[in-house]
Amino acid sequence: MLTNDDRRKILVAHLKEAERLFKNDDYFLTTIYSNRILSDSFIMDELDWGLVGFMIRSMSMDYTKFKTYNSGKIDSQYISEVRTPGVEFLTALIERSVEDTKGTQSLWDLFVGFKNAFRRYQHLDSENASYYSDNSDENYTAYVSKWMSEFLGSSKDYLYLANNNLLKGIGNEIERISNLTGYNLKITLLSSCIMSMDWYLDFVKQFGNSDPKIYEIMINEGLICNIDRLSELMARGDLSVEDFSNLIWENLKNWRKLFMVFIESPSGSTQKENKVVLPPDFRNRLTHMLSKSVKKEMGLR
């Protein structure tokens, strides 16, 4: 049986390797190690470490996007400057792991700090004067959090369309606005919850064309219910970091379950070559068996 020290040793090893790769600007392999943290956290059911893996993966995606849009820049001083918020974030995570610090509040505070430090690099240099301000607008950030949450709640039925990009669209808008007006804890939790649900949706889309019945079940049980929970959390007067963290962790576990089933299969595939047509009776029985199997795998009733 694994002891707590055994668990931490495995996860810290992944974290330190992610830091080493990140310092070498290898954001692809940094993402791979964030996935390893997530996968082992899923197996061990380690919420704190699962959030660490999620945050590193999200950070790697930010830097991958930056690298793509700034591929022509070779100024080593500028590249080092851009890398600094990520290095500081990873260093803080390692220090936290060495001290065996627990608690989601301190973890999210670190992530919010990173997002605000990195947001100045999330646009073109030509936009500096008009797009970025050191003076964040807390009131507008709060307004956007509320508006986006309500929009998601009122638009959730679009998720039943297999070609929808609702979660990506809302996530993109939150990122665009937050990069301008600043991140706070609430909008960061909202954005993270939407992102974790979207990773799950990418895999669920595989059923959109092949089996609409299973697709609907998985949307109902894995997304609609969690969006309703998210709306309730956003509407509360107090901000429960623990409840948000548990919801995000549930989304991440649902995603990792489907990843183990499908690995990197393209989501929403509409491929029709060599399509096998099954007799209606057999197809109905197969659909029923698949539905029961998928629900069992995901812990659904």
C-alpha positions in Angstrom: 0.0 0.0 0.0 1.3 3.5 -0.9 2.2 5.7 2.0 1.7 9.5 1.8 5.5 9.8 1.4 5.4 7.4 -1.6 2.6 9.4 -3.2 4.4 12.7 -2.7 7.7 11.3 -4.0 6.0 10.2 -7.3 4.2 13.5 -7.8 7.1 15.7 -6.8 9.4 13.9 -9.3 6.9 14.8 -12.1 6.7 18.4 -10.9 10.5 18.9 -10.8 10.8 17.5 -14.3 8.1 19.8 -15.5 10.0 22.7 -14.0 13.2 21.6 -15.8 11.5 21.3 -19.2 9.7 24.6 -18.8 13.0 26.4 -18.1 14.2 25.0 -21.4 11.1 26.4 -23.2 9.9 22.9 -23.9 6.2 23.7 -23.3 5.0 20.5 -25.1 6.9 18.2 -22.7 5.9 20.4 -19.8 2.3 19.6 -20.8 3.1 15.9 -20.9 4.4 16.0 -17.3 1.3 18.0 -16.2 -0.8 15.2 -17.7 1.3 12.7 -15.7 0.6 14.6 -12.5 -3.1 14.6 -13.4 -3.1 10.9 -14.2 -1.3 9.8 -11.0 -3.5 12.2 -9.0 -6.6 10.6 -10.5 -5.3 7.1 -9.6 -4.4 8.2 -6.1 -7.5 10.5 -5.8 -5.3 13.4 -4.7 -7.3 16.6 -5.2 -4.5 19.0 -4.3 -2.1 17.5 -6.7 -4.8 17.1 -9.3 -5.3 20.9 -9.2 -1.5 21.4 -9.4 -1.5 19.3 -12.6 -4.4 21.3 -14.0 -2.7 24.6 -13.3 0.6 23.5 -14.9 -1.3 22.3 -18.0 -3.2 25.5 -18.2 0.0 27.5 -17.8 1.8 25.4 -20.5 -1.1 26.1 -22.9 -0.7 29.9 -22.2 3.0 29.7 -23.1 2.4 27.5 -26.1 0.0 30.1 -27.5 2.6 32.8 -26.7 5.3 30.9 -28.5 3.1 30.3 -31.5 2.2 34.0 -31.9 5.8 35.2 -31.3 7.8 32.6 -33.2 9.9 35.3 -34.9 11.2 36.8 -31.7 14.8 35.8 -30.7 15.6 38.4 -28.1 16.8 36.2 -25.3 16.3 38.9 -22.7 12.6 39.3 -23.7 12.1 35.5 -23.8 13.6 35.3 -20.3 11.4 38.1 -19.1 8.3 36.3 -20.4 9.3 33.0 -18.9 9.7 34.6 -15.4 6.1 34.4 -14.2 6.0 30.7 -15.1 9.3 29.9 -13.4 8.2 31.7 -10.3 5.0 29.8 -10.2 6.6 26.4 -10.6 9.2 27.3 -8.0 6.5 28.2 -5.5 4.7 24.9 -6.3 7.9 23.0 -5.6 8.5 24.9 -2.3 4.9 24.1 -1.4 5.4 20.4 -2.1 8.7 20.2 -0.2 6.9 21.7 2.9 4.0 19.4 2.2 1.6 22.3 2.3 -2.1 21.5 1.9 -5.0 23.8 1.3 -6.7 24.8 -1.9 -6.9 28.5 -1.0 -3.1 29.1 -1.0 -2.9 27.1 -4.2 -5.4 29.2 -6.1 -3.8 32.4 -4.8 -0.6 31.3 -6.4 -2.4 30.6 -9.7 -4.2 34.0 -9.7 -0.9 35.6 -9.1 0.6 33.8 -12.1 -2.3 34.8 -14.3 -2.0 38.4 -13.5 1.7 38.4 -13.9 1.5 36.7 -17.3 -1.5 38.6 -18.8 0.6 41.5 -20.1 2.1 39.0 -22.6 -1.2 37.7 -23.9 -1.5 40.1 -26.8 0.6 41.7 -29.5 3.2 44.4 -28.7 1.3 46.8 -30.9 -1.7 46.6 -28.5 0.3 47.5 -25.4 -0.8 51.1 -25.1 -4.5 50.3 -25.5 -4.9 46.8 -24.3 -2.9 46.4 -21.1 -3.1 48.5 -18.0 -1.4 48.0 -14.6 -4.6 49.2 -13.0 -7.1 46.3 -13.1 -10.8 47.0 -13.0 -12.2 44.8 -10.2 -15.7 46.0 -10.7 -15.8 45.0 -14.4 -14.1 41.7 -13.6 -16.8 40.9 -11.0 -19.6 42.0 -13.5 -18.1 39.7 -16.2 -18.0 36.8 -13.8 -21.7 37.1 -13.1 -22.7 37.7 -16.7 -20.7 34.8 -18.1 -22.0 32.4 -15.4 -25.6 33.4 -16.2 -25.0 33.2 -20.0 -23.6 29.6 -19.5 -26.7 28.6 -17.5 -29.1 30.0 -20.0 -27.2 28.6 -23.0 -26.4 25.1 -21.7 -28.9 23.4 -24.1 -26.5 24.2 -27.0 -24.4 21.4 -25.5 -26.8 18.9 -27.0 -25.6 19.9 -30.4 -22.5 17.8 -31.1 -20.7 20.5 -33.1 -21.1 23.2 -30.3 -18.1 25.1 -28.9 -20.0 26.8 -26.1 -17.5 26.2 -23.4 -14.5 27.2 -25.6 -16.4 30.4 -26.6 -17.1 31.4 -23.1 -13.6 30.5 -22.0 -12.1 32.6 -24.7 -14.2 35.6 -23.8 -13.3 35.3 -20.1 -9.6 35.1 -21.0 -9.8 38.1 -23.4 -11.5 40.3 -20.8 -9.5 39.1 -17.8 -6.2 39.8 -19.7 -7.4 43.4 -19.9 -9.1 44.0 -16.6 -7.3 41.5 -14.4 -7.9 38.2 -12.7 -9.4 37.7 -9.3 -10.1 34.5 -7.4 -13.7 34.2 -8.5 -13.2 34.6 -12.3 -10.2 32.3 -12.1 -12.3 29.6 -10.5 -15.0 30.1 -13.0 -12.6 30.0 -15.9 -10.9 26.9 -14.6 -14.2 25.1 -14.1 -15.3 25.9 -17.7 -11.9 24.7 -19.0 -12.0 21.4 -17.1 -15.6 20.8 -18.4 -14.4 21.6 -22.0 -11.7 19.0 -21.9 -14.3 16.4 -20.9 -16.6 17.7 -23.7 -13.9 17.2 -26.3 -14.0 13.4 -25.7 -17.8 13.2 -25.3 -18.1 14.7 -28.8 -16.9 11.4 -30.2 -20.4 10.1 -29.5 -22.2 13.0 -31.2 -22.5 11.4 -34.6 -21.8 7.7 -33.7 -24.4 7.4 -31.0 -26.6 10.4 -30.1 -28.2 8.5 -27.2 -25.0 8.0 -25.3 -23.9 11.5 -26.2 -27.1 12.9 -24.6 -26.6 10.7 -21.4 -23.0 11.9 -21.0 -24.0 15.6 -21.6 -26.8 15.3 -19.0 -24.8 13.5 -16.3 -21.3 15.0 -16.9 -22.0 18.5 -17.9 -25.6 19.8 -17.4 -25.6 18.8 -13.7 -22.2 20.3 -13.1 -23.1 23.5 -14.9 -26.1 23.8 -12.5 -23.8 23.3 -9.6 -21.5 25.9 -11.0 -24.4 28.4 -11.3 -25.3 27.8 -7.7 -21.7 28.4 -6.5 -21.4 31.6 -8.5 -24.8 32.9 -7.1 -23.7 32.5 -3.5 -22.9 35.5 -1.4 -19.8 33.8 -0.1 -17.1 32.2 -2.2 -16.4 28.6 -1.3 -12.9 27.7 -2.7 -13.3 24.2 -1.5 -16.6 23.6 -3.3 -15.2 25.1 -6.5 -12.1 22.9 -6.2 -14.2 19.8 -5.7 -16.3 20.6 -8.8 -13.2 21.2 -10.9 -11.7 18.0 -9.6 -14.8 16.0 -10.5 -14.6 17.5 -14.1 -11.0 16.5 -14.3 -11.6 13.0 -13.1 -14.4 12.6 -15.7 -12.0 13.8 -18.4 -9.2 11.4 -17.3 -11.7 8.5 -17.3 -12.5 9.2 -20.9 -8.9 9.7 -21.8 -8.1 6.2 -20.5 -10.8 4.8 -22.8 -10.0 6.8 -26.0 -6.5 8.2 -25.5 -6.0 10.7 -28.3 -8.9 9.7 -30.6 -10.1 12.8 -32.6 -13.2 14.4 -30.9 -16.4 14.8 -32.9 -15.2 12.6 -35.7 -17.6 12.4 -38.6 -15.5 9.8 -40.6 -17.8 7.7 -42.8 -15.4 5.5 -44.7 -15.9 1.7 -44.3 -19.0 2.4 -42.2 -20.6 -0.8 -41.0 -24.5 -0.9 -41.0 -25.9 -3.0 -38.2 -29.4 -4.5 -38.1 -31.8 -2.3 -36.1 -32.5 -4.9 -33.3 -28.8 -5.6 -32.8 -27.9 -1.9 -32.9 -30.5 -1.2 -30.2 -29.2 -3.9 -27.9 -25.6 -2.7 -28.5 -26.6 0.9 -27.7 -28.2 -0.3 -24.5 -25.1 -2.2 -23.5 -22.8 0.7 -24.3 -25.0 3.1 -22.4 -24.9 0.9 -19.3 -21.1 0.4 -19.7 -20.3 4.1 -20.1 -22.4 5.1 -17.2 -20.8 2.4 -15.0 -17.3 3.6 -16.0 -18.2 7.1 -15.0 -19.8 6.2 -11.8 -23.2 7.3 -13.0 -26.5 5.7 -12.1 
